[in-house]
Each structure stands twice: as structure tokens, then as C-alpha cells.
Amino acid sequence: MNDTSTATAATLRVPGALLHHEVRGSGPLVLLVGAPMDARSFEALADLLAVDHTVLTTDPRGINRSPVDDPDQDSTPETRADDLARLLVHVDAGPAVALGSSGGAVSVLALAQARPDLVHTVIAHEPPLLELLEDRDELRAGTEDIIATHQAGDPVGAMRKFLAQANIFMPEEVFQVVFAGERSAQDVADADYQNAHMMRPTVAWSPDLDVLRSTDVRVLVGLGEDSADQICDRTSRALSALLGVEPTMFPGDHVGFAGNPAAFEARLRAVLKEA
């Protein structure tokens, strides 16, 4: 088997969900995780890292191939951190580097707080921690408007509002292709779950700064070089300041790991060597 291009997929039963996960390669363990992004977003980066690492990816509970027992239960950062802990114990390849992006960055911060024995380095790449910002009240209202718009049957309008609040702008023709075209039943279900049960608890979560400052886990805040002035640039810099660290810059934007995985991998390897 060519470990750099072939993943071994399996499922793990955890409380309230069945987690789809994939393992590639061999060597030191790296966990790559998003929310609501699933394992597919990390495939290219995982393949590159699997040359000399064991790479674990997963679909977060309620998304794509990780069904939940109760579709009305929220996906909180604490619950997702517990899922990740159970996956790490299951894989049993030693303390991991955990890189989470977006909502997955919030998940790995919660993991560092709850199970520091399972990770030695956590890289929270652009966590949307809106409660750290001075305009948090306005942003809470914006989040509720996004969710209400989606649940009223206007997913395209909700996405426009989401991107506007995130200060992410794209040409209209690109928006139409990415967000306004035909969607599969799974894509619809994932967007419904994200809006109903994942977005609100993720952006409302606040890290325990005392725990993160005092842990033996190396906690880094990743930030895309092309994310200037976006909302996750603001939240990442706010978290960095509160932790007393400089942001760790990565190529690309909020999804730089998918847009240019080779450049992202090279930077990630350099960051890991700095430890």
C-alpha cells in the first residue's frame, strides 16, 4: 500500500455519534480537523504529511459520514474535543500534533484544555472566537440573523450574510458557482446541521486562558497571510494577545491548507521543527 495516497477509513462509536475517520502513513501522529469542514478538506495536506507521519482526519459529528444519534443535539466544542480524544486513544500512536481550522481550531483548543496528555502541540488556525472581540454583541446578533435566514429557507442569503460578517469577499461569479449552484442532499443536510447545531455553540465558546497559558502543551495560533482584516484575523490576533504569543503565520487564507497544500505543508513542517 502506498501510504501517501491511500487512507484507511473506519468508524468509531462514541457517545451519541458514529465517527468516520481516516488514517494515513506512519510515524509521529498528526491530527487534522475542521468544523464544519470534513476530512475531505484535508486530503491533500494529509497525503503530503503521510510520507513520514501518521495522519488522522475525521468528519466532525453530525457532518457527512459521521451521523449522530440525536439530530437535535448541539455539537459543542467540548463534545467535539471528547470525540477527538476518543479517536486519539483509539489510534494509539502517542501524543499528537493537533491542527484545527475554523471551528476545528476551537475543537483543538478545547482538546488541549480537557486532555493535555493526548497532544503535545496544538495549532488553532483561525478560530472564530467572537466572544473575544469588543463588538461581540453585534456579532452575536449577526450570527442569529444568519441562522434565522438559513432556517427560513434561504441558504444562499444566509451564506451572503455569513461571508459579509466574516469580511470575506469574492466575485459574484465565484459565489454563484460555490454557493448558489446545485447541492447534493448531503450538502444540504450538512449546512442545516451547521446552522442549527454547530455554529452558535462554536462562536460562543470562550477558552480557559489560565489553563491554556499554564499547560505543558505548546499552543499556537495560526493565521493566514491572506486573511488580513477578516473576522478570523481579528479573533486570532485577539487570542494571541491574550495568550501572550505572536500569531503563527501560514500561507493562504482561511482555507490555505486546501488552496495550496504544498506551501501549507512546508510551513507546518518548519513550525514543528521550531519546537
C-alpha positions as CSV (number, residue, x, y, z in Angstrom):
1,M,0.0,0.0,0.0
2,N,1.2,3.5,-0.8
3,D,0.7,5.3,2.5
4,T,1.0,8.7,0.9
5,S,-2.1,8.3,-1.3
6,T,-4.2,5.7,0.4
7,A,-6.2,6.2,3.6
8,T,-7.6,3.5,5.8
9,A,-11.2,4.5,6.6
10,A,-13.1,3.3,9.6
11,T,-15.8,4.3,12.1
12,L,-15.6,4.7,15.9
13,R,-18.7,4.6,18.1
14,V,-18.6,7.4,20.6
15,P,-21.4,8.7,22.9
16,G,-24.1,9.9,20.6
17,A,-22.4,9.5,17.3
18,L,-20.5,7.3,14.9
19,L,-17.3,9.0,13.8
20,H,-15.9,8.5,10.3
21,H,-12.1,8.8,10.4
22,E,-9.2,8.1,8.1
23,V,-5.6,7.2,8.9
24,R,-2.6,7.6,6.5
25,G,1.1,6.9,6.7
26,S,3.2,6.0,9.7
27,G,5.4,8.0,12.1
28,P,4.6,10.7,14.6
29,L,0.9,11.4,14.9
30,V,-0.7,14.5,13.4
31,L,-4.4,15.2,13.7
32,L,-6.1,17.5,11.1
33,V,-9.6,18.6,11.9
34,G,-12.2,21.2,10.8
35,A,-15.8,22.1,11.7
36,P,-18.0,22.1,9.8
37,M,-15.3,21.1,7.2
38,D,-14.9,17.3,7.0
39,A,-12.0,15.1,6.3
40,R,-12.1,15.7,2.5
41,S,-10.8,19.3,3.0
42,F,-7.6,17.9,4.4
43,E,-6.9,15.1,2.0
44,A,-4.2,16.8,0.0
45,L,-2.3,18.0,3.1
46,A,-2.8,14.7,4.8
47,D,-1.2,12.9,1.8
48,L,1.8,15.1,1.9
49,L,2.3,14.7,5.6
50,A,1.8,10.9,5.5
51,V,5.3,10.5,3.9
52,D,6.7,10.4,7.4
53,H,3.7,10.9,9.8
54,T,0.6,9.0,10.9
55,V,-2.1,11.4,9.9
56,L,-5.6,11.2,11.4
57,T,-8.6,13.1,9.8
58,T,-12.2,12.9,10.6
59,D,-15.7,14.2,9.8
60,P,-17.0,16.0,12.9
61,R,-20.1,14.6,14.4
62,G,-23.3,15.5,12.5
63,I,-21.4,16.2,9.3
64,N,-21.2,14.0,6.2
65,R,-20.1,10.5,7.2
66,S,-20.4,10.9,11.0
67,P,-24.1,10.6,11.8
68,V,-25.4,11.5,15.2
69,D,-28.0,9.5,17.2
70,D,-30.0,12.6,18.1
71,P,-30.1,15.1,15.2
72,D,-31.5,17.8,17.6
73,Q,-28.4,17.7,19.9
74,D,-25.9,20.6,19.6
75,S,-22.3,19.9,18.5
76,T,-20.3,21.9,21.2
77,P,-16.5,22.4,21.3
78,E,-16.4,20.2,24.5
79,T,-18.3,17.4,22.8
80,R,-16.1,17.5,19.7
81,A,-13.0,17.6,21.9
82,D,-14.2,14.5,23.6
83,D,-14.7,12.9,20.2
84,L,-11.2,13.8,19.2
85,A,-9.8,12.4,22.5
86,R,-11.5,9.1,21.9
87,L,-10.1,9.0,18.4
88,L,-6.6,9.7,19.6
89,V,-6.9,7.0,22.2
90,H,-8.3,4.6,19.6
91,V,-5.4,5.2,17.1
92,D,-2.9,4.9,20.0
93,A,0.1,6.4,18.2
94,G,1.3,8.6,21.0
95,P,0.8,12.3,21.8
96,A,-0.2,14.2,18.7
97,V,0.2,17.4,16.9
98,A,-3.3,18.7,16.5
99,L,-4.0,21.2,13.8
100,G,-7.6,22.5,13.7
101,S,-9.0,25.1,11.4
102,S,-12.0,27.4,11.8
103,G,-14.5,25.5,14.1
104,G,-11.9,22.8,14.3
105,A,-9.5,25.3,15.8
106,V,-12.0,25.8,18.6
107,S,-12.2,22.0,18.9
108,V,-8.5,21.5,19.4
109,L,-8.3,24.3,21.9
110,A,-11.0,22.5,23.9
111,L,-9.0,19.3,23.5
112,A,-5.9,21.0,24.9
113,Q,-7.8,22.1,27.9
114,A,-9.5,18.8,28.6
115,R,-6.9,16.2,27.6
116,P,-3.4,17.7,27.5
117,D,-2.0,14.2,27.9
118,L,-3.0,13.4,24.3
119,V,-1.4,16.3,22.5
120,H,2.0,18.0,22.7
121,T,1.3,20.7,20.1
122,V,-1.9,22.4,19.2
123,I,-2.2,24.8,16.3
124,A,-5.5,26.6,16.3
125,H,-5.7,28.0,12.8
126,E,-8.1,31.0,12.6
127,P,-10.6,30.1,15.4
128,P,-13.8,32.1,15.2
129,L,-13.8,33.1,18.9
130,L,-16.3,36.0,18.5
131,E,-16.6,36.5,22.3
132,L,-13.0,37.8,22.4
133,L,-13.9,40.8,20.3
134,E,-15.2,44.2,21.5
135,D,-18.1,44.1,19.1
136,R,-19.3,40.7,20.3
137,D,-22.9,41.9,20.9
138,E,-23.2,43.0,17.3
139,L,-21.6,39.8,16.1
140,R,-23.9,37.7,18.2
141,A,-26.9,39.4,16.6
142,G,-25.3,38.8,13.2
143,T,-24.9,35.1,13.9
144,E,-28.5,34.8,15.0
145,D,-29.6,36.6,11.8
146,I,-27.5,34.2,9.6
147,I,-29.0,31.2,11.4
148,A,-32.6,32.6,11.1
149,T,-32.1,33.3,7.4
150,H,-30.9,29.8,6.7
151,Q,-33.7,28.2,8.7
152,A,-36.3,30.4,6.9
153,G,-35.3,28.6,3.7
154,D,-32.8,31.0,2.2
155,P,-29.4,29.2,2.4
156,V,-27.9,31.4,-0.3
157,G,-28.9,34.6,1.5
158,A,-27.6,33.1,4.8
159,M,-24.3,32.4,3.1
160,R,-24.1,36.0,1.8
161,K,-24.6,37.3,5.4
162,F,-22.1,34.8,6.8
163,L,-19.4,36.0,4.3
164,A,-20.2,39.6,5.0
165,Q,-19.9,39.2,8.7
166,A,-16.6,37.3,8.2
167,N,-15.4,40.1,5.9
168,I,-14.7,37.6,3.2
169,F,-15.4,38.9,-0.3
170,M,-15.5,37.0,-3.6
171,P,-16.5,37.8,-7.2
172,E,-20.2,37.2,-7.8
173,E,-19.5,34.6,-10.4
174,V,-17.4,32.6,-7.9
175,F,-20.1,32.9,-5.3
176,Q,-22.7,31.6,-7.7
177,V,-20.5,28.6,-8.6
178,V,-19.5,27.7,-5.0
179,F,-22.7,28.5,-3.0
180,A,-25.6,29.1,-5.3
181,G,-25.5,26.0,-7.6
182,E,-27.0,22.6,-7.3
183,R,-26.3,21.0,-3.9
184,S,-26.4,17.3,-3.0
185,A,-28.7,16.1,-0.3
186,Q,-25.7,15.6,1.9
187,D,-24.5,19.2,1.4
188,V,-28.0,20.4,2.3
189,A,-28.1,18.2,5.4
190,D,-24.6,19.4,6.5
191,A,-25.5,23.1,6.1
192,D,-28.7,22.5,8.0
193,Y,-26.8,20.9,10.9
194,Q,-24.1,23.5,10.9
195,N,-26.6,26.3,11.2
196,A,-28.9,24.6,13.7
197,H,-26.5,22.9,16.0
198,M,-22.8,23.8,15.3
199,M,-22.3,27.5,14.5
200,R,-23.8,29.0,17.6
201,P,-22.0,26.9,20.3
202,T,-18.7,27.2,18.4
203,V,-18.6,31.0,18.0
204,A,-20.0,31.5,21.6
205,W,-17.2,29.4,23.2
206,S,-14.6,31.1,25.3
207,P,-11.3,29.4,26.1
208,D,-10.0,29.0,29.6
209,L,-7.0,31.3,29.2
210,D,-5.4,30.3,32.5
211,V,-5.4,26.7,31.5
212,L,-4.0,27.4,28.1
213,R,-1.3,29.6,29.5
214,S,-0.2,27.1,32.1
215,T,-0.4,23.9,30.1
216,D,2.6,21.9,29.0
217,V,1.0,21.7,25.6
218,R,2.6,24.0,23.0
219,V,-0.4,26.2,22.0
220,L,0.0,28.2,18.7
221,V,-2.5,30.4,17.0
222,G,-2.3,30.0,13.2
223,L,-3.2,32.8,10.9
224,G,-3.4,33.0,7.1
225,E,-1.2,35.6,5.4
226,D,-4.0,36.5,3.1
227,S,-6.7,36.8,5.8
228,A,-5.9,40.4,6.8
229,D,-9.0,42.3,8.1
230,Q,-11.2,39.2,8.0
231,I,-13.0,38.3,11.2
232,C,-10.8,35.4,11.9
233,D,-7.8,37.6,11.6
234,R,-9.3,39.7,14.4
235,T,-10.1,36.7,16.6
236,S,-6.8,35.0,16.0
237,R,-4.9,38.2,16.9
238,A,-7.1,38.7,20.0
239,L,-6.4,35.2,21.2
240,S,-2.7,35.5,20.5
241,A,-2.6,38.7,22.6
242,L,-4.4,37.1,25.5
243,L,-2.1,34.1,25.4
244,G,1.0,36.3,25.1
245,V,2.2,34.8,21.9
246,E,2.7,36.1,18.3
247,P,0.4,34.6,15.6
248,T,2.0,31.8,13.7
249,M,1.6,32.8,10.0
250,F,0.7,30.3,7.3
251,P,0.4,30.8,3.6
252,G,-3.0,31.4,2.1
253,D,-6.3,32.5,3.7
254,H,-8.8,30.8,6.0
255,V,-8.6,27.6,4.0
256,G,-5.0,27.9,2.9
257,F,-4.4,24.2,3.7
258,A,-6.7,23.3,0.9
259,G,-5.9,26.1,-1.5
260,N,-2.2,25.5,-1.6
261,P,-1.5,22.3,0.5
262,A,2.2,22.1,-0.6
263,A,3.0,25.6,0.7
264,F,1.0,25.0,3.8
265,E,2.8,21.7,4.5
266,A,6.2,23.3,4.1
267,R,5.3,26.0,6.6
268,L,3.8,23.4,9.0
269,R,6.9,21.3,8.9
270,A,9.0,24.4,9.6
271,V,6.8,25.3,12.6
272,L,7.0,21.9,14.0
273,K,10.8,22.0,13.8
274,E,10.8,25.1,15.9
275,A,9.6,23.3,19.0
